[in-house]
Amino acid sequence: MPTESEAVESRVISFLDSTGVPYEIVEIDPDFADTAAFCEKYGFPLENSANTIIVASKKKPKTYVAAVVRATRRIDVNHTVKRLMNAGRISFARAEETAELTGMMIGGVTVLALPSQLPIYVDPGLMDLDYIILGGGSRSIKIKVSPEIFGVIPGTMLVDGLTGD
């Protein structure tokens, strides 16, 4: 029986296979799953790495969105994301909330296997890159793929101003 991490990785790979977008799996030491540590250890530029961040509303019933931003940028939670969510107060989802919602641990969260009802906001600056590095669903793999992947992920919207810098 596969572990939860293996099951998520399998969902990610099945989704990627269904898209026809070429990709490469980068196997990594889970201790180096956090973006900066990964880039340093494996020689990938931070500018090509994208983080998938889950944002939650504070009021119940809670609502969630996923935002994908370049690792060198800061997400504009208090203005752009708040306006898009139409929520009074929002914050980054806690690690436990993220795991419950996605089945993924921080350091492995990926836009490639999120629940279908989750809106996905993407930094348009990612589209200018030759390739991006995304989480693989676990802390054991990363995915190297063309930004054209965002064109085939349901619920994805390019959002100007998603990053505040």
MITORVO-460940 format. One record per residue (C-alpha): x, y, z; residue number from 1. Coordinates in nm, 4 decimals. Layout:
BEGIN
((X, Y, Z), NUM)
...
END
This chain:
BEGIN
((0.0000, 0.0000, 0.0000), 1)
((0.1512, 0.3371, -0.1011), 2)
((0.2211, 0.6032, 0.1587), 3)
((0.0225, 0.9277, 0.1459), 4)
((0.3241, 1.1026, -0.0108), 5)
((0.3573, 0.8336, -0.2776), 6)
((-0.0159, 0.8593, -0.3524), 7)
((0.0115, 1.2367, -0.4016), 8)
((0.3216, 1.1959, -0.6207), 9)
((0.1286, 0.9426, -0.8273), 10)
((-0.1620, 1.1913, -0.8711), 11)
((0.0859, 1.4617, -0.9776), 12)
((0.2555, 1.2363, -1.2349), 13)
((-0.0789, 1.1092, -1.3689), 14)
((-0.1981, 1.4677, -1.4115), 15)
((0.1253, 1.5689, -1.5856), 16)
((0.1055, 1.2668, -1.8174), 17)
((-0.2508, 1.3656, -1.9119), 18)
((-0.1473, 1.7182, -2.0163), 19)
((0.1029, 1.6365, -2.2881), 20)
((0.3329, 1.9081, -2.1481), 21)
((0.6887, 1.7703, -2.1229), 22)
((0.8287, 1.7556, -1.7699), 23)
((1.1201, 1.6228, -1.5734), 24)
((1.1090, 1.4717, -1.2236), 25)
((1.3948, 1.5843, -0.9999), 26)
((1.4433, 1.3409, -0.7106), 27)
((1.5680, 1.5166, -0.3991), 28)
((1.6669, 1.4645, -0.0396), 29)
((1.3566, 1.5626, 0.1651), 30)
((1.5806, 1.7631, 0.3989), 31)
((1.6384, 2.0018, 0.1066), 32)
((1.2748, 2.0395, -0.0054), 33)
((1.2429, 2.4024, 0.1020), 34)
((1.3001, 2.6200, -0.2032), 35)
((1.6178, 2.8075, -0.1079), 36)
((1.7864, 2.4916, 0.0244), 37)
((1.6802, 2.2960, -0.2859), 38)
((1.8155, 2.5595, -0.5263), 39)
((2.1465, 2.5829, -0.3445), 40)
((2.1996, 2.2066, -0.3198), 41)
((2.0823, 2.1116, -0.6699), 42)
((2.2026, 2.4158, -0.8647), 43)
((1.8721, 2.5541, -0.9904), 44)
((1.8236, 2.9320, -1.0031), 45)
((1.5855, 3.0708, -0.7407), 46)
((1.4296, 3.2843, -1.0187), 47)
((1.2999, 2.9677, -1.1876), 48)
((1.1441, 2.8237, -0.8739), 49)
((0.7788, 2.8797, -0.7973), 50)
((0.6093, 2.8305, -0.4630), 51)
((0.2485, 2.7211, -0.4277), 52)
((0.1007, 2.8956, -0.1250), 53)
((-0.2388, 2.8228, 0.0273), 54)
((-0.4211, 3.1291, 0.1590), 55)
((-0.7213, 3.1055, 0.3936), 56)
((-0.9952, 3.3424, 0.4992), 57)
((-1.0208, 3.3996, 0.8749), 58)
((-1.4024, 3.3921, 0.9005), 59)
((-1.6061, 3.0749, 0.8926), 60)
((-1.6933, 2.9117, 0.6683), 61)
((-1.3292, 2.9303, 0.5671), 62)
((-1.2441, 2.9653, 0.2025), 63)
((-0.9099, 2.8853, 0.0445), 64)
((-0.7148, 2.9735, -0.2669), 65)
((-0.3780, 2.8683, -0.4013), 66)
((-0.1271, 3.1216, -0.5284), 67)
((0.1773, 3.0349, -0.7371), 68)
((0.4547, 3.2927, -0.7222), 69)
((0.8188, 3.3100, -0.8181), 70)
((1.0403, 3.2247, -0.5200), 71)
((1.2158, 3.5605, -0.5510), 72)
((0.8886, 3.7542, -0.5111), 73)
((0.6514, 3.8220, -0.2234), 74)
((0.2830, 3.7473, -0.2619), 75)
((0.0565, 4.0513, -0.2108), 76)
((-0.1790, 3.8886, 0.0377), 77)
((-0.3170, 4.2027, 0.2001), 78)
((-0.4265, 4.3718, -0.1218), 79)
((-0.4520, 4.1605, -0.4363), 80)
((-0.5352, 3.8209, -0.2833), 81)
((-0.7679, 3.9708, -0.0222), 82)
((-0.9614, 4.1551, -0.2959), 83)
((-0.9847, 3.8430, -0.5146), 84)
((-1.1060, 3.6336, -0.2214), 85)
((-1.3561, 3.9027, -0.1232), 86)
((-1.2710, 3.8310, 0.2394), 87)
((-1.2283, 4.0720, 0.5279), 88)
((-0.9252, 3.9045, 0.6805), 89)
((-0.6973, 3.6418, 0.5318), 90)
((-0.3690, 3.4734, 0.6149), 91)
((-0.1414, 3.1989, 0.4963), 92)
((-0.2970, 2.8633, 0.5770), 93)
((-0.1301, 2.6840, 0.8663), 94)
((0.0777, 2.3775, 0.7782), 95)
((-0.1945, 2.1544, 0.9286), 96)
((-0.4672, 2.3242, 0.7206), 97)
((-0.2564, 2.2936, 0.4063), 98)
((-0.1977, 1.9223, 0.4698), 99)
((-0.5670, 1.8602, 0.5427), 100)
((-0.6806, 2.0470, 0.2310), 101)
((-0.4174, 1.9197, -0.0144), 102)
((-0.2689, 1.6030, 0.1351), 103)
((0.0727, 1.7707, 0.0983), 104)
((0.3380, 1.8887, 0.3422), 105)
((0.4946, 2.2347, 0.3278), 106)
((0.7987, 2.2063, 0.1012), 107)
((0.6152, 1.9744, -0.1349), 108)
((0.2908, 2.1586, -0.2068), 109)
((0.2240, 2.1738, -0.5792), 110)
((-0.0334, 2.3362, -0.8008), 111)
((-0.0393, 2.0114, -1.0017), 112)
((-0.2670, 1.8056, -0.7766), 113)
((-0.4879, 2.0464, -0.5854), 114)
((-0.8569, 1.9901, -0.5110), 115)
((-1.0598, 2.0888, -0.8193), 116)
((-1.2717, 2.3466, -0.6334), 117)
((-0.9668, 2.5489, -0.5271), 118)
((-0.9137, 2.8708, -0.7274), 119)
((-0.5530, 2.9072, -0.8436), 120)
((-0.3880, 3.2470, -0.8905), 121)
((-0.0629, 3.2570, -1.0874), 122)
((0.1989, 3.5311, -1.1118), 123)
((0.2068, 3.6206, -1.4848), 124)
((0.5838, 3.6792, -1.4585), 125)
((0.6270, 3.3011, -1.4441), 126)
((0.5066, 3.2778, -1.8036), 127)
((0.8235, 3.4528, -1.9289), 128)
((1.0544, 3.1760, -1.8033), 129)
((1.1967, 2.8904, -2.0129), 130)
((1.1053, 2.6486, -1.7356), 131)
((0.9844, 2.6506, -1.3774), 132)
((1.0488, 2.4272, -1.0800), 133)
((0.7352, 2.3289, -0.8900), 134)
((0.6794, 2.1111, -0.5870), 135)
((0.6079, 1.7496, -0.6665), 136)
((0.3426, 1.6809, -0.4032), 137)
((0.5919, 1.5461, -0.1502), 138)
((0.9244, 1.6568, -0.0081), 139)
((1.1023, 1.3920, -0.2207), 140)
((1.0545, 1.5295, -0.5727), 141)
((1.0357, 1.8558, -0.7658), 142)
((0.8956, 1.9017, -1.1143), 143)
((1.0778, 2.0888, -1.3916), 144)
((0.8197, 2.1968, -1.6492), 145)
((0.7334, 2.4689, -1.8986), 146)
((0.5108, 2.7503, -1.7678), 147)
((0.2629, 2.6444, -2.0375), 148)
((0.1434, 2.3949, -1.7736), 149)
((-0.0667, 2.6765, -1.6268), 150)
((-0.2748, 2.6778, -1.9457), 151)
((-0.4003, 2.3255, -1.8762), 152)
((-0.4595, 2.3353, -1.4995), 153)
((-0.8315, 2.3848, -1.4350), 154)
((-0.9281, 2.6880, -1.2263), 155)
((-0.6065, 2.8782, -1.3045), 156)
((-0.6074, 3.2540, -1.3486), 157)
((-0.3095, 3.4774, -1.4266), 158)
((-0.3293, 3.7700, -1.1847), 159)
((-0.1470, 4.0984, -1.2416), 160)
((-0.0210, 4.2401, -0.9134), 161)
((-0.0140, 3.9000, -0.7397), 162)
((0.3326, 3.9849, -0.6164), 163)
((0.3881, 4.3121, -0.4391), 164)
((0.7346, 4.3851, -0.5721), 165)
END
